[in-house]
Amino acid sequence: MLVTQNIATVLLLCPPVDPYPPLGVVCGVAPHIFLYQYHQSGMGTEANDALAMMWLSKAAARGHKIARLQLDAIQKLAEQAL
């Protein structure tokens, strides 16, 4: 839980529209992907699919191409299941 709290605190301090910050800056899309992975796998926190999807969506919204592809694939699977 401590890991995700620290990253979430950093995200609160990040500007909302800088998907490609200068080197050495913690802001950007990388923390969102880490939070997705932590919540999806339960690493460092309880597994929570809803929070995992929220962080994946935020990464995609900030321009992370792999996150966008993952969301598209999940949407296609959901549509096929209906």
C-alpha positions as CSV (number, residue, x, y, z in Angstrom):
1,M,0.0,0.0,0.0
2,L,2.9,2.4,0.8
3,V,4.2,2.1,-2.8
4,T,0.9,3.1,-4.4
5,Q,0.3,5.9,-1.9
6,N,3.7,7.4,-2.7
7,I,3.2,7.3,-6.4
8,A,-0.4,8.6,-6.1
9,T,0.9,11.5,-4.1
10,V,3.4,12.4,-6.8
11,L,0.6,12.2,-9.4
12,L,-1.4,14.8,-7.5
13,L,1.5,17.2,-7.9
14,C,2.0,16.6,-11.6
15,P,0.7,19.0,-14.2
16,P,-2.3,17.5,-16.0
17,V,-1.1,18.0,-19.6
18,D,2.6,17.1,-19.8
19,P,2.8,13.5,-21.2
20,Y,6.5,13.9,-22.0
21,P,8.3,15.7,-19.2
22,P,12.0,16.4,-19.2
23,L,14.3,13.6,-18.2
24,G,14.5,13.1,-14.4
25,V,11.0,14.4,-13.8
26,V,8.7,11.8,-12.2
27,C,5.5,13.2,-13.8
28,G,4.1,11.9,-17.0
29,V,2.5,8.6,-17.9
30,A,4.9,6.1,-16.4
31,P,3.5,6.3,-12.8
32,H,0.0,5.6,-14.2
33,I,1.2,2.4,-15.8
34,F,2.9,1.3,-12.6
35,L,-0.3,2.0,-10.6
36,Y,-2.2,-0.1,-13.2
37,Q,0.2,-3.0,-12.8
38,Y,0.2,-2.8,-9.0
39,H,-3.6,-2.8,-8.8
40,Q,-4.1,-5.4,-11.5
41,S,-1.6,-7.9,-10.0
42,G,-2.0,-7.0,-6.3
43,M,1.7,-6.2,-6.0
44,G,2.2,-3.9,-3.0
45,T,-1.6,-3.4,-2.6
46,E,-4.8,-5.4,-2.8
47,A,-5.7,-6.5,-6.3
48,N,-8.5,-4.2,-7.5
49,D,-9.6,-4.5,-11.2
50,A,-11.6,-1.2,-11.1
51,L,-8.7,0.8,-9.9
52,A,-6.4,-1.0,-12.4
53,M,-8.7,0.0,-15.2
54,M,-8.9,3.6,-13.9
55,W,-5.1,3.9,-14.0
56,L,-4.8,2.3,-17.4
57,S,-7.4,4.7,-18.7
58,K,-5.5,7.7,-17.3
59,A,-2.3,6.4,-18.9
60,A,-4.0,6.1,-22.3
61,A,-5.6,9.5,-21.9
62,R,-2.1,11.0,-21.3
63,G,-0.8,9.4,-24.6
64,H,0.7,6.1,-23.5
65,K,0.3,4.0,-26.7
66,I,0.5,0.6,-25.1
67,A,-2.1,1.5,-22.6
68,R,-4.4,2.6,-25.5
69,L,-3.8,-0.7,-27.2
70,Q,-4.6,-2.6,-24.0
71,L,-7.8,-0.7,-23.5
72,D,-8.9,-1.3,-27.1
73,A,-8.2,-5.0,-26.7
74,I,-10.2,-5.1,-23.4
75,Q,-13.1,-3.3,-25.1
76,K,-13.1,-5.8,-28.0
77,L,-13.2,-8.7,-25.6
78,A,-16.1,-7.2,-23.6
79,E,-18.0,-6.6,-26.8
80,Q,-17.5,-10.2,-27.9
81,A,-18.7,-11.4,-24.5
82,L,-22.0,-9.6,-24.9
